[in-house]
Amino acid sequence: MLDLIKYIVEQFAEDREHIEYRVEEAEDAITVTVLLSDSDMGKVIGKQGKIAKALRTIVRSATPKGSKKYNVEIKERGEYSAKG
């Protein structure tokens, strides 16, 4: 599933070499946090969040029935390091 997320995100981002993916696994879900540079945030999220919403829909649809739920979070690199 991470490969699918990477493929979609990299279609919109320009600063591809600075994208970072962090995967955190919990009991019932897997959270994939995509860390982007400030200049790519708008491109990957899209107007009114349409691209991000579509990405989450695709991931939800591609997740096999009965497996852990995937959550996709998109954050700016500086924002994550300040909080995380």
Rosetta constraint file for C-alpha pairs under 8 A:
AtomPair CA 1 CA 5 HARMONIC 6.44 0.50
AtomPair CA 1 CA 59 HARMONIC 7.28 0.50
AtomPair CA 1 CA 62 HARMONIC 7.82 0.50
AtomPair CA 1 CA 63 HARMONIC 7.62 0.50
AtomPair CA 2 CA 6 HARMONIC 6.09 0.50
AtomPair CA 2 CA 32 HARMONIC 7.73 0.50
AtomPair CA 3 CA 7 HARMONIC 6.06 0.50
AtomPair CA 4 CA 8 HARMONIC 6.32 0.50
AtomPair CA 4 CA 59 HARMONIC 7.75 0.50
AtomPair CA 5 CA 9 HARMONIC 6.12 0.50
AtomPair CA 5 CA 55 HARMONIC 7.48 0.50
AtomPair CA 5 CA 59 HARMONIC 7.42 0.50
AtomPair CA 6 CA 10 HARMONIC 5.96 0.50
AtomPair CA 7 CA 11 HARMONIC 6.49 0.50
AtomPair CA 8 CA 12 HARMONIC 7.24 0.50
AtomPair CA 8 CA 55 HARMONIC 7.30 0.50
AtomPair CA 9 CA 13 HARMONIC 6.26 0.50
AtomPair CA 9 CA 44 HARMONIC 6.33 0.50
AtomPair CA 10 CA 14 HARMONIC 7.51 0.50
AtomPair CA 10 CA 16 HARMONIC 6.20 0.50
AtomPair CA 12 CA 40 HARMONIC 7.89 0.50
AtomPair CA 12 CA 43 HARMONIC 5.88 0.50
AtomPair CA 12 CA 44 HARMONIC 5.47 0.50
AtomPair CA 13 CA 40 HARMONIC 5.39 0.50
AtomPair CA 13 CA 43 HARMONIC 6.34 0.50
AtomPair CA 13 CA 44 HARMONIC 6.13 0.50
AtomPair CA 14 CA 40 HARMONIC 6.57 0.50
AtomPair CA 15 CA 19 HARMONIC 7.11 0.50
AtomPair CA 15 CA 37 HARMONIC 7.21 0.50
AtomPair CA 15 CA 40 HARMONIC 6.93 0.50
AtomPair CA 18 CA 36 HARMONIC 6.90 0.50
AtomPair CA 18 CA 37 HARMONIC 6.93 0.50
AtomPair CA 19 CA 34 HARMONIC 7.09 0.50
AtomPair CA 19 CA 35 HARMONIC 5.74 0.50
AtomPair CA 19 CA 36 HARMONIC 5.16 0.50
AtomPair CA 19 CA 37 HARMONIC 7.23 0.50
AtomPair CA 20 CA 34 HARMONIC 5.94 0.50
AtomPair CA 20 CA 35 HARMONIC 5.00 0.50
AtomPair CA 20 CA 36 HARMONIC 6.85 0.50
AtomPair CA 21 CA 32 HARMONIC 6.67 0.50
AtomPair CA 21 CA 33 HARMONIC 5.72 0.50
AtomPair CA 21 CA 34 HARMONIC 4.82 0.50
AtomPair CA 21 CA 35 HARMONIC 6.24 0.50
AtomPair CA 22 CA 32 HARMONIC 5.66 0.50
AtomPair CA 22 CA 33 HARMONIC 5.10 0.50
AtomPair CA 22 CA 34 HARMONIC 6.64 0.50
AtomPair CA 22 CA 35 HARMONIC 7.95 0.50
AtomPair CA 23 CA 30 HARMONIC 6.93 0.50
AtomPair CA 23 CA 31 HARMONIC 5.74 0.50
AtomPair CA 23 CA 32 HARMONIC 4.60 0.50
AtomPair CA 23 CA 33 HARMONIC 6.43 0.50
AtomPair CA 24 CA 30 HARMONIC 5.79 0.50
AtomPair CA 24 CA 31 HARMONIC 5.19 0.50
AtomPair CA 24 CA 32 HARMONIC 6.51 0.50
AtomPair CA 25 CA 29 HARMONIC 6.25 0.50
AtomPair CA 25 CA 30 HARMONIC 4.45 0.50
AtomPair CA 25 CA 31 HARMONIC 6.32 0.50
AtomPair CA 26 CA 30 HARMONIC 5.98 0.50
AtomPair CA 26 CA 31 HARMONIC 7.94 0.50
AtomPair CA 28 CA 68 HARMONIC 5.39 0.50
AtomPair CA 28 CA 69 HARMONIC 6.63 0.50
AtomPair CA 29 CA 68 HARMONIC 4.92 0.50
AtomPair CA 29 CA 69 HARMONIC 4.60 0.50
AtomPair CA 29 CA 70 HARMONIC 5.75 0.50
AtomPair CA 29 CA 71 HARMONIC 7.15 0.50
AtomPair CA 30 CA 68 HARMONIC 6.53 0.50
AtomPair CA 30 CA 69 HARMONIC 6.16 0.50
AtomPair CA 30 CA 70 HARMONIC 4.87 0.50
AtomPair CA 30 CA 71 HARMONIC 6.15 0.50
AtomPair CA 31 CA 70 HARMONIC 5.81 0.50
AtomPair CA 31 CA 71 HARMONIC 4.60 0.50
AtomPair CA 31 CA 72 HARMONIC 5.92 0.50
AtomPair CA 31 CA 73 HARMONIC 7.30 0.50
AtomPair CA 32 CA 70 HARMONIC 7.30 0.50
AtomPair CA 32 CA 71 HARMONIC 6.10 0.50
AtomPair CA 32 CA 72 HARMONIC 4.96 0.50
AtomPair CA 32 CA 73 HARMONIC 6.22 0.50
AtomPair CA 33 CA 72 HARMONIC 5.96 0.50
AtomPair CA 33 CA 73 HARMONIC 4.67 0.50
AtomPair CA 33 CA 74 HARMONIC 5.86 0.50
AtomPair CA 33 CA 75 HARMONIC 7.07 0.50
AtomPair CA 34 CA 72 HARMONIC 7.42 0.50
AtomPair CA 34 CA 73 HARMONIC 6.07 0.50
AtomPair CA 34 CA 74 HARMONIC 4.81 0.50
AtomPair CA 34 CA 75 HARMONIC 6.10 0.50
AtomPair CA 35 CA 74 HARMONIC 6.24 0.50
AtomPair CA 35 CA 75 HARMONIC 5.07 0.50
AtomPair CA 35 CA 76 HARMONIC 5.41 0.50
AtomPair CA 35 CA 77 HARMONIC 4.96 0.50
AtomPair CA 35 CA 80 HARMONIC 7.43 0.50
AtomPair CA 36 CA 40 HARMONIC 6.16 0.50
AtomPair CA 36 CA 41 HARMONIC 6.26 0.50
AtomPair CA 36 CA 74 HARMONIC 7.48 0.50
AtomPair CA 36 CA 75 HARMONIC 6.28 0.50
AtomPair CA 36 CA 76 HARMONIC 4.97 0.50
AtomPair CA 36 CA 77 HARMONIC 5.40 0.50
AtomPair CA 37 CA 41 HARMONIC 6.64 0.50
AtomPair CA 37 CA 76 HARMONIC 5.77 0.50
AtomPair CA 37 CA 77 HARMONIC 5.80 0.50
AtomPair CA 38 CA 76 HARMONIC 5.88 0.50
AtomPair CA 38 CA 77 HARMONIC 7.49 0.50
AtomPair CA 39 CA 43 HARMONIC 7.83 0.50
AtomPair CA 40 CA 44 HARMONIC 6.17 0.50
AtomPair CA 41 CA 45 HARMONIC 6.04 0.50
AtomPair CA 41 CA 74 HARMONIC 7.96 0.50
AtomPair CA 41 CA 75 HARMONIC 7.57 0.50
AtomPair CA 41 CA 76 HARMONIC 6.73 0.50
AtomPair CA 42 CA 46 HARMONIC 5.53 0.50
AtomPair CA 42 CA 47 HARMONIC 7.40 0.50
AtomPair CA 44 CA 51 HARMONIC 6.42 0.50
AtomPair CA 44 CA 52 HARMONIC 6.71 0.50
AtomPair CA 45 CA 49 HARMONIC 5.01 0.50
AtomPair CA 45 CA 50 HARMONIC 6.74 0.50
AtomPair CA 45 CA 51 HARMONIC 5.28 0.50
AtomPair CA 45 CA 52 HARMONIC 4.75 0.50
AtomPair CA 45 CA 74 HARMONIC 7.68 0.50
AtomPair CA 46 CA 50 HARMONIC 5.43 0.50
AtomPair CA 46 CA 51 HARMONIC 4.93 0.50
AtomPair CA 46 CA 52 HARMONIC 6.76 0.50
AtomPair CA 47 CA 51 HARMONIC 7.56 0.50
AtomPair CA 49 CA 53 HARMONIC 6.05 0.50
AtomPair CA 50 CA 54 HARMONIC 6.09 0.50
AtomPair CA 51 CA 55 HARMONIC 6.09 0.50
AtomPair CA 52 CA 56 HARMONIC 6.28 0.50
AtomPair CA 52 CA 74 HARMONIC 7.91 0.50
AtomPair CA 53 CA 57 HARMONIC 6.21 0.50
AtomPair CA 54 CA 58 HARMONIC 6.16 0.50
AtomPair CA 55 CA 59 HARMONIC 6.22 0.50
AtomPair CA 56 CA 60 HARMONIC 6.05 0.50
AtomPair CA 56 CA 71 HARMONIC 7.42 0.50
AtomPair CA 56 CA 72 HARMONIC 6.35 0.50
AtomPair CA 57 CA 61 HARMONIC 6.11 0.50
AtomPair CA 58 CA 62 HARMONIC 6.08 0.50
AtomPair CA 59 CA 63 HARMONIC 6.16 0.50
AtomPair CA 59 CA 70 HARMONIC 7.08 0.50
AtomPair CA 60 CA 69 HARMONIC 7.47 0.50
AtomPair CA 60 CA 70 HARMONIC 6.80 0.50
AtomPair CA 63 CA 67 HARMONIC 7.06 0.50
AtomPair CA 63 CA 68 HARMONIC 7.98 0.50
AtomPair CA 63 CA 69 HARMONIC 7.23 0.50
AtomPair CA 63 CA 70 HARMONIC 7.46 0.50
AtomPair CA 75 CA 79 HARMONIC 6.66 0.50
AtomPair CA 75 CA 80 HARMONIC 6.51 0.50
AtomPair CA 76 CA 80 HARMONIC 6.48 0.50
AtomPair CA 77 CA 81 HARMONIC 6.56 0.50
AtomPair CA 78 CA 82 HARMONIC 6.21 0.50
AtomPair CA 79 CA 83 HARMONIC 6.44 0.50
AtomPair CA 80 CA 84 HARMONIC 5.29 0.50
